């Protein structure tokens, strides 16, 4: 692999189409919708709070691994058996590379594996449909208002004139959380079209519904349920896979 170091980050490409790993700082948010970011502190231990972390590991995953399930697995949460099996097999393949870097990604605790009857409900899956390309969806939530179009599988357009939530939500201790940092990073990337009144002066193109929610209202809720068509039907109900 050539030039693994770039822009203060290290990129490792796994063989056999197993994806990539990017190690960077806490603001080095991945923009690939198939990726998941994990917080680590010194000693290469996984942490849940960004104020205890000093680096960010971003896994760009193969298509058959759901990022939400991957994160849940590493945090010891109970998953559907088939998902846990896929993720364990994947970790077995990439573990030798991670070991060389000093990282160990553990699987589910033994007691969670034994609870075969207590499986977690599957995370909702959504599928892009070309029939929705010309359908406007609207946001009117927590100070944010916008008209949005889902034009490609990895492209949503927030139309000019959108209003963004102005106040940045803070943690109980007054610090800015990881999710809020992500939202502020997105806003900085599009600062040239966001006015002082928090209204957009041009269309903004984003890669996912998650990014739309972060940019408009700092997320904090299920964005699939916030975006609604002219009849009040949610984007979730239009696209959920059952």
Rosetta silent file (secondary structure, phi, psi, omega in degrees, C-alpha in Angstrom):
SEQUENCE: XXXXXXXXXXXXXXXXXXXXXXXXXXXXXXXXXXXXXXXXXXXXXXXXXXXXXXXXXXXXXXXXXXXXXXXXXXXXXXXXXXXXXXXXXXXXXXXXXXXXXXXXXXXXXXXXXXXXXXXXXXXXXXXXXXXXXXXXXXXXXXXXXXXXXXXXXXXXXXXXXXXXXXXXXXXXXXXXXXXXXXXXXXXXXXXXXXXXXXXXXXXXXXXXXXXXXXXXXXXXXXXXXXXXXXXXXXXXXXXXXX
SCORE:     score description
SCORE:     0.000 S_00000001
   1 L     0.000  132.640 -178.472    0.000    0.000    0.000 S_00000001
   2 L   -95.984  147.161  176.771    1.401    3.378   -0.936 S_00000001
   3 L    47.353   61.935  179.101    1.302    6.527    1.194 S_00000001
   4 L   -70.140  -22.236  178.416   -0.498    5.070    4.252 S_00000001
   5 E   -99.889  123.583  178.918    0.078    8.359    6.111 S_00000001
   6 E  -157.144  133.911  178.502   -1.903   11.341    4.848 S_00000001
   7 L    53.345   43.413  175.702   -3.452   14.355    6.551 S_00000001
   8 L    64.862   27.890  178.399   -2.325   13.159    9.993 S_00000001
   9 E  -135.595  156.308  176.656   -4.074    9.800    9.628 S_00000001
  10 E  -112.593  128.701  179.785   -3.010    6.226    9.034 S_00000001
  11 E  -115.650  125.478  177.384   -4.948    4.128    6.507 S_00000001
  12 E  -116.156  121.980  177.311   -4.720    0.345    6.437 S_00000001
  13 E   -99.162  118.092  179.754   -6.356   -1.533    3.556 S_00000001
  14 L   -75.241  150.078  177.491   -7.206   -5.109    4.447 S_00000001
  15 L   -75.935  172.885  172.876   -6.723   -7.824    1.797 S_00000001
  16 L    58.258   35.118  176.909   -9.472   -9.950    0.251 S_00000001
  17 L    57.299   39.685  179.580  -12.010   -7.092    0.103 S_00000001
  18 L   -93.810    8.739  176.276  -12.221   -6.884    3.898 S_00000001
  19 L    92.500 -160.505 -176.676  -12.448   -3.105    3.871 S_00000001
  20 E  -138.339  162.455  174.076  -10.160   -0.491    5.415 S_00000001
  21 E  -127.660  129.130  176.814   -9.177    0.974    8.763 S_00000001
  22 E  -118.740  123.653  177.991   -8.437    4.677    9.238 S_00000001
  23 E  -107.853  118.808 -178.054   -6.792    5.847   12.467 S_00000001
  24 E  -145.516 -165.813  179.520   -7.065    9.577   13.070 S_00000001
  25 L   -86.058 -178.611 -170.784   -7.922   12.232   15.622 S_00000001
  26 L   -69.318  -18.442  179.504  -11.332   12.781   17.190 S_00000001
  27 L   -99.557    4.935 -177.988  -12.532   15.157   14.479 S_00000001
  28 L   -85.765   66.745 -174.022  -11.487   12.866   11.628 S_00000001
  29 L   -74.312  131.066  177.646  -15.069   11.752   10.976 S_00000001
  30 L   -71.080  145.233  178.844  -15.528    9.207    8.167 S_00000001
  31 L  -108.637    5.605  178.709  -17.868   10.223    5.343 S_00000001
  32 L   -86.627  126.228 -175.814  -18.389    6.718    3.950 S_00000001
  33 L   -67.999  -13.723  179.138  -21.878    5.413    4.795 S_00000001
  34 L   -95.183   13.422 -176.085  -20.482    1.885    5.159 S_00000001
  35 E  -106.785  162.828  175.406  -18.086    2.938    7.924 S_00000001
  36 E  -138.257  136.823 -178.625  -18.258    2.971   11.695 S_00000001
  37 E  -105.166  131.734  179.554  -16.182    5.128   14.031 S_00000001
  38 E  -120.439  137.798 -179.166  -14.967    3.790   17.365 S_00000001
  39 E   -90.201  133.241  178.936  -13.422    5.849   20.159 S_00000001
  40 E  -130.568  151.756  174.829  -10.187    4.666   21.744 S_00000001
  41 E  -117.315  178.012 -179.525   -7.968    5.953   24.508 S_00000001
  42 L   -56.636  139.315 -174.397   -4.321    5.333   25.330 S_00000001
  43 L    95.935    1.128  175.898   -3.665    1.654   25.746 S_00000001
  44 L    61.363   34.905  177.566   -5.884    0.920   22.738 S_00000001
  45 E  -100.866  141.342 -178.250   -8.982    0.330   24.847 S_00000001
  46 E   -75.760  132.282  178.023  -12.458    1.013   23.493 S_00000001
  47 E  -126.424  159.725 -177.647  -14.401    3.745   25.318 S_00000001
  48 L   -99.309  -17.659 -176.030  -17.959    5.043   24.966 S_00000001
  49 L  -111.773  132.926 -176.183  -17.369    8.701   25.865 S_00000001
  50 H   -68.035  -23.019 -179.668  -15.444   11.090   23.651 S_00000001
  51 H   -74.121   -8.829  177.033  -14.023   13.010   26.611 S_00000001
  52 H  -105.943    1.480 -175.258  -12.055    9.879   27.539 S_00000001
  53 L  -101.998  154.811  175.692  -10.790    9.199   24.023 S_00000001
  54 L  -130.553    4.286  177.143   -7.662   10.361   22.243 S_00000001
  55 E  -158.728  163.945 -177.587   -8.068    8.759   18.848 S_00000001
  56 E  -127.566  126.250  174.679  -10.695    7.557   16.398 S_00000001
  57 E  -105.009  119.562 -179.037  -10.676    4.232   14.551 S_00000001
  58 E  -110.797  117.502  178.783  -12.905    4.240   11.474 S_00000001
  59 E   -97.934  117.621  172.811  -13.707    0.875    9.915 S_00000001
  60 E   -90.995  106.887 -165.756  -14.881    1.011    6.311 S_00000001
  61 L   -89.394  158.075  171.587  -16.766   -2.256    6.302 S_00000001
  62 L   -61.722  159.748 -175.424  -17.623   -4.816    3.602 S_00000001
  63 L   -62.425  -25.675 -174.518  -21.124   -4.487    2.132 S_00000001
  64 L   -88.849    7.505  179.481  -22.481   -7.497    4.029 S_00000001
  65 L  -118.279  121.895 -179.846  -21.773   -6.035    7.486 S_00000001
  66 L   -78.324  125.957 -178.731  -24.150   -3.495    8.988 S_00000001
  67 H   -56.195  -38.801 -178.469  -22.239   -0.690   10.780 S_00000001
  68 H   -65.769  -41.353  178.065  -24.796   -0.509   13.609 S_00000001
  69 H   -66.585  -37.953  179.972  -24.535   -4.238   14.310 S_00000001
  70 H   -60.057  -48.028  179.098  -20.738   -4.049   14.175 S_00000001
  71 H   -63.232  -45.792 -179.140  -20.653   -1.345   16.855 S_00000001
  72 H   -60.343  -39.779  179.653  -23.232   -3.134   19.004 S_00000001
  73 H   -60.564  -46.190 -177.789  -21.243   -6.364   18.827 S_00000001
  74 H   -67.895  -26.032  178.686  -18.060   -4.678   20.040 S_00000001
  75 L   -88.462    4.125  174.528  -19.950   -3.049   22.913 S_00000001
  76 L    82.521   17.026  179.355  -21.221   -6.442   24.060 S_00000001
  77 L   -82.576  153.271 -179.047  -24.850   -5.991   23.062 S_00000001
  78 L   -77.708  132.681 -178.407  -26.998   -8.989   22.099 S_00000001
  79 L  -122.707  162.130  169.148  -27.535   -9.425   18.357 S_00000001
  80 L   -55.725  140.724 -172.095  -29.505  -11.749   16.105 S_00000001
  81 H   -55.195  -40.759 -177.213  -27.481  -14.965   15.876 S_00000001
  82 H   -67.142  -36.323  178.689  -26.806  -14.722   12.131 S_00000001
  83 H   -68.477  -43.188  178.448  -25.453  -11.164   12.445 S_00000001
  84 H   -60.381  -38.447 -179.754  -23.199  -12.087   15.358 S_00000001
  85 H   -65.369  -43.082  179.986  -21.818  -15.022   13.354 S_00000001
  86 H   -63.323  -44.773 -177.262  -20.973  -12.830   10.340 S_00000001
  87 H   -68.757  -39.438  178.051  -19.247  -10.200   12.461 S_00000001
  88 H   -61.251  -42.627  178.985  -17.261  -12.763   14.466 S_00000001
  89 H   -62.919  -38.672  178.979  -15.997  -14.333   11.241 S_00000001
  90 H   -65.276  -45.556  179.909  -14.990  -10.894    9.966 S_00000001
  91 H   -63.301  -35.859  177.748  -13.117  -10.034   13.179 S_00000001
  92 H   -60.933  -33.415 -178.169  -11.305  -13.361   13.037 S_00000001
  93 H   -77.947  -35.052 -176.620   -9.989  -12.368    9.606 S_00000001
  94 H   -95.890  -10.916 -177.480   -8.810   -8.863   10.464 S_00000001
  95 H   -55.921  -40.416  179.166   -7.586   -9.537   14.021 S_00000001
  96 H   -58.035  -35.500  179.133   -4.009  -10.435   12.962 S_00000001
  97 H   -72.511  -40.601  179.874   -3.628   -6.990   11.394 S_00000001
  98 H   -66.592  -37.580  179.142   -5.145   -5.222   14.401 S_00000001
  99 H   -58.697  -38.734  179.540   -2.905   -7.144   16.793 S_00000001
 100 H   -64.383  -26.090  179.510    0.133   -5.735   15.013 S_00000001
 101 H   -92.590   -4.630  178.711   -1.205   -2.236   15.720 S_00000001
 102 L    90.409   13.621 -179.652   -1.898   -3.027   19.356 S_00000001
 103 L  -109.447  140.009  176.277   -5.681   -3.167   19.095 S_00000001
 104 L  -127.222  116.334  177.508   -7.881   -6.029   20.216 S_00000001
 105 L   -99.257  110.180 -175.216  -11.541   -6.063   19.191 S_00000001
 106 L   -84.919  156.908  177.451  -13.322   -8.505   21.459 S_00000001
 107 L   -89.263 -174.490  179.981  -16.448  -10.486   20.623 S_00000001
 108 L   -60.497  145.276  174.427  -19.635  -10.766   22.667 S_00000001
 109 L   -59.622  151.723 -177.520  -19.310  -11.856   26.298 S_00000001
 110 H   -57.644  -39.040 -176.791  -19.976  -15.562   26.830 S_00000001
 111 H   -67.932  -29.074  178.206  -23.134  -14.944   28.863 S_00000001
 112 H   -72.531  -34.882  179.589  -24.603  -12.852   26.028 S_00000001
 113 H   -66.178  -31.486 -176.947  -23.908  -15.618   23.528 S_00000001
 114 H   -76.569  -15.927 -177.979  -25.794  -18.119   25.672 S_00000001
 115 L   -85.043   64.530 -174.390  -28.957  -16.023   25.706 S_00000001
 116 L   -63.657  -27.864 -177.332  -30.142  -17.427   22.406 S_00000001
 117 L   -85.498  -14.508 -176.894  -33.773  -16.680   23.143 S_00000001
 118 L  -104.693   59.041  179.922  -33.148  -13.055   24.087 S_00000001
 119 L   -81.016  145.760 -179.525  -32.111  -11.699   20.731 S_00000001
 120 L   -76.388  149.768  176.235  -32.255   -7.974   20.093 S_00000001
 121 L   -64.141  142.276 -177.736  -34.675   -6.653   17.510 S_00000001
 122 L   -66.239  141.078  175.759  -33.040   -6.117   14.154 S_00000001
 123 L   -65.280  138.549 -178.244  -32.011   -2.598   13.253 S_00000001
 124 L   -60.400  135.571  176.744  -34.314   -1.151   10.618 S_00000001
 125 E  -107.727  138.943 -179.800  -33.009   -1.478    7.073 S_00000001
 126 E  -123.716  145.300 -177.961  -33.903    1.083    4.404 S_00000001
 127 L  -125.251  130.122  176.795  -33.662    0.795    0.640 S_00000001
 128 L   -68.170  139.756  177.418  -33.337    3.623   -1.858 S_00000001
 129 L  -130.148  132.244  179.738  -35.983    3.668   -4.583 S_00000001
 130 H   -62.573  -20.379  179.816  -35.807    5.644   -7.829 S_00000001
 131 H   -68.209  -14.956 -178.790  -39.535    6.284   -7.492 S_00000001
 132 H   -94.258   -5.343 -173.080  -38.738    8.718   -4.671 S_00000001
 133 L   -53.645  -41.926 -177.182  -36.281   10.863   -6.639 S_00000001
 134 L   -93.590    6.817 -177.107  -38.826   13.575   -7.415 S_00000001
 135 L   -92.227  121.085  176.648  -40.619   13.410   -4.062 S_00000001
 136 L   -78.092  138.209  172.493  -39.930   16.283   -1.642 S_00000001
 137 E  -117.534  146.442 -172.173  -39.536   15.438    2.018 S_00000001
 138 E  -121.347  146.887  173.916  -39.810   18.075    4.696 S_00000001
 139 E  -117.628  128.027  171.975  -38.232   18.721    8.082 S_00000001
 140 E  -141.717   81.871 -169.454  -39.978   20.839   10.700 S_00000001
 141 E  -148.316  126.803  170.454  -38.290   19.791   13.901 S_00000001
 142 L    50.993   44.078  177.714  -36.591   21.464   16.865 S_00000001
 143 L    88.793   -4.661  179.810  -36.006   24.778   15.120 S_00000001
 144 E  -105.534  138.608  175.737  -34.967   23.257   11.792 S_00000001
 145 E  -138.007  136.426 -177.305  -36.989   23.521    8.575 S_00000001
 146 E  -164.649  157.866  171.030  -36.003   22.177    5.184 S_00000001
 147 E  -113.578  129.679 -170.080  -37.080   20.623    1.899 S_00000001
 148 E  -132.829  143.436  175.478  -35.077   17.533    0.978 S_00000001
 149 E  -126.092  136.113  174.765  -34.780   15.182   -2.002 S_00000001
 150 E   -97.972  100.251 -169.242  -33.193   11.734   -2.010 S_00000001
 151 E   -97.369  -26.088  176.509  -31.749   11.692   -5.521 S_00000001
 152 E  -144.449  167.968 -176.776  -29.271    8.787   -5.389 S_00000001
 153 L   -55.347  -38.052 -179.551  -28.493    5.936   -2.997 S_00000001
 154 L  -119.579   38.493  177.364  -25.718    7.992   -1.407 S_00000001
 155 E  -150.330  118.708  172.010  -26.899   11.513   -2.192 S_00000001
 156 E  -119.388  146.481 -177.794  -29.554   13.659   -0.554 S_00000001
 157 E  -117.655  121.822  171.856  -30.121   17.318   -1.387 S_00000001
 158 E   -92.588  116.576 -173.843  -31.182   19.928    1.152 S_00000001
 159 L   -70.494  151.362  177.767  -32.742   22.686   -0.925 S_00000001
 160 L   -51.276  140.837  178.126  -31.696   26.314   -0.656 S_00000001
 161 L    97.373    6.127  178.933  -33.476   28.283    2.069 S_00000001
 162 L   -69.305  148.155  175.937  -33.322   25.639    4.802 S_00000001
 163 E  -107.866  127.567 -178.701  -33.227   26.807    8.419 S_00000001
 164 L   -97.376  147.787  172.858  -30.761   25.069   10.755 S_00000001
 165 L   -59.574  134.101 -172.896  -31.142   24.614   14.482 S_00000001
 166 L   -88.078  -42.265 -175.139  -29.086   27.368   16.071 S_00000001
 167 L   -82.324  133.099  177.285  -28.209   26.146   19.560 S_00000001
 168 L   -84.830  118.349  178.074  -25.622   23.398   19.898 S_00000001
 169 L   -62.426  141.671 -178.848  -26.812   20.747   22.425 S_00000001
 170 L  -119.614  157.673  172.922  -24.269   20.112   25.181 S_00000001
 171 L   -68.859  168.726 -178.386  -23.545   17.241   27.524 S_00000001
 172 L   -59.044  -29.449 -179.750  -24.578   17.557   31.183 S_00000001
 173 L   -88.205    5.887  177.904  -21.067   18.744   32.050 S_00000001
 174 L    88.673   -0.337  179.959  -21.254   21.477   29.411 S_00000001
 175 L   -85.263  162.281  178.001  -18.944   19.759   26.926 S_00000001
 176 L   -89.611  123.963 -177.110  -19.648   19.196   23.233 S_00000001
 177 L   -76.990  170.717 -178.606  -20.444   15.561   22.507 S_00000001
 178 H   -59.953  -45.089 -179.130  -19.165   13.379   19.663 S_00000001
 179 H   -62.034  -40.221  179.880  -22.413   13.637   17.702 S_00000001
 180 H   -68.412  -36.465  176.667  -22.414   17.414   18.016 S_00000001
 181 H   -62.181  -39.973  177.149  -18.773   17.593   16.873 S_00000001
 182 H   -60.818  -45.979 -179.580  -19.769   15.629   13.791 S_00000001
 183 H   -62.555  -43.547 -179.804  -22.621   18.077   13.112 S_00000001
 184 H   -65.892  -34.553  176.296  -20.378   21.104   13.595 S_00000001
 185 H   -63.882  -43.419  177.020  -17.811   19.578   11.240 S_00000001
 186 H   -60.785  -43.400 -179.588  -20.508   19.185    8.576 S_00000001
 187 H   -64.831  -37.437  178.177  -21.607   22.779    9.072 S_00000001
 188 H   -64.814  -37.947  179.408  -18.024   23.983    8.773 S_00000001
 189 H   -63.710  -26.809 -178.211  -17.650   22.103    5.487 S_00000001
 190 L  -115.319   24.701 -175.779  -20.662   24.005    4.118 S_00000001
 191 H   -60.532  -27.448 -177.355  -20.025   27.290    5.921 S_00000001
 192 H   -69.719  -15.354  179.756  -19.888   29.198    2.640 S_00000001
 193 H  -120.410   15.486  175.287  -23.616   28.563    2.058 S_00000001
 194 E  -115.061  114.465 -175.930  -24.847   28.891    5.667 S_00000001
 195 L   -76.102  172.716  178.963  -25.665   32.472    6.570 S_00000001
 196 L   -63.245  -21.824  177.813  -25.295   34.235    9.913 S_00000001
 197 L   -90.223    9.541  178.494  -29.037   33.641   10.408 S_00000001
 198 L    66.537   26.674  173.641  -28.455   29.865   10.035 S_00000001
 199 E  -110.039  143.049 -176.713  -30.299   29.770    6.705 S_00000001
 200 E   -84.273  142.880 -178.079  -28.766   28.157    3.645 S_00000001
 201 L  -105.626    2.253  177.635  -28.092   30.215    0.525 S_00000001
 202 L  -158.573  165.535  176.539  -27.606   27.257   -1.852 S_00000001
 203 L   -63.147  145.827  176.160  -28.434   23.563   -2.139 S_00000001
 204 E  -120.822  127.936 -179.015  -26.383   21.248    0.082 S_00000001
 205 E  -102.885  125.271  179.153  -25.558   17.708   -1.041 S_00000001
 206 E  -125.345  170.182 -171.274  -25.008   15.077    1.658 S_00000001
 207 L  -100.337  -11.209 -175.614  -24.387   11.327    1.623 S_00000001
 208 L  -158.263  162.412  175.130  -26.929    9.945    4.076 S_00000001
 209 H   -63.894  -33.680  177.833  -30.087   10.589    6.075 S_00000001
 210 H   -60.568  -44.158  179.160  -27.857   10.514    9.142 S_00000001
 211 H   -65.428  -37.944  177.858  -25.800   13.446    7.816 S_00000001
 212 H   -58.948  -46.553 -179.930  -28.995   15.368    7.013 S_00000001
 213 H   -63.694  -40.092  179.052  -30.167   14.999   10.610 S_00000001
 214 H   -65.407  -47.461 -176.743  -26.824   16.057   12.016 S_00000001
 215 H   -66.198  -40.394 -174.556  -26.507   19.152    9.848 S_00000001
 216 H   -79.206  -45.795 -172.811  -30.091   20.351   10.316 S_00000001
 217 H  -141.218   26.393  176.641  -30.819   19.624   13.984 S_00000001
 218 L    61.199   25.217  178.020  -27.747   17.912   15.537 S_00000001
 219 L    55.731 -135.653 -179.474  -29.472   14.507   15.243 S_00000001
 220 L    86.793   -3.658  177.717  -30.512   13.168   18.667 S_00000001
 221 L  -153.437  173.842 -178.667  -33.539   11.398   17.212 S_00000001
 222 L   -77.298  105.464 -176.466  -34.391    9.026   14.365 S_00000001
 223 H   -63.835  -26.896  178.904  -34.028   11.178   11.239 S_00000001
 224 H   -63.389  -24.996  179.331  -35.923    8.612    9.150 S_00000001
 225 H   -92.708  -14.900 -179.425  -39.017    9.522   11.177 S_00000001
 226 H   -83.984  -38.443  178.265  -38.438   13.285   11.004 S_00000001
 227 L   -73.770  122.941 -177.268  -38.348   13.539    7.199 S_00000001
 228 E  -133.537  148.677  177.024  -41.948   13.473    5.937 S_00000001
 229 L   -81.223 -174.813 -174.708  -43.673   13.878    2.561 S_00000001
 230 L   -65.666  -17.406  179.292  -46.506   16.321    1.893 S_00000001
 231 L   -95.909   -2.564 -178.390  -49.052   13.881    3.357 S_00000001
 232 L    92.648    2.167  178.981  -47.114   13.388    6.590 S_00000001
 233 L   -77.921  130.941 -174.693  -45.820    9.933    5.648 S_00000001
 234 E   -74.681  156.757  174.230  -42.281    9.408    6.949 S_00000001
 235 H   -62.223  -34.182  175.941  -39.253    8.545    4.832 S_00000001
 236 H   -55.048  -48.914 -176.749  -38.951    5.476    7.063 S_00000001
 237 H   -68.498  -25.898  177.549  -42.343    4.157    5.965 S_00000001
 238 H   -74.413  -30.019 -166.376  -41.465    4.764    2.300 S_00000001
 239 H  -123.090   -6.478 -175.315  -38.169    2.889    2.413 S_00000001
 240 E   -66.261  140.639  179.563  -38.079    0.389    5.285 S_00000001
 241 E   -95.519  123.076 -177.740  -37.308   -3.190    4.318 S_00000001
 242 L  -111.215    0.000    0.000  -39.683   -5.692    5.955 S_00000001
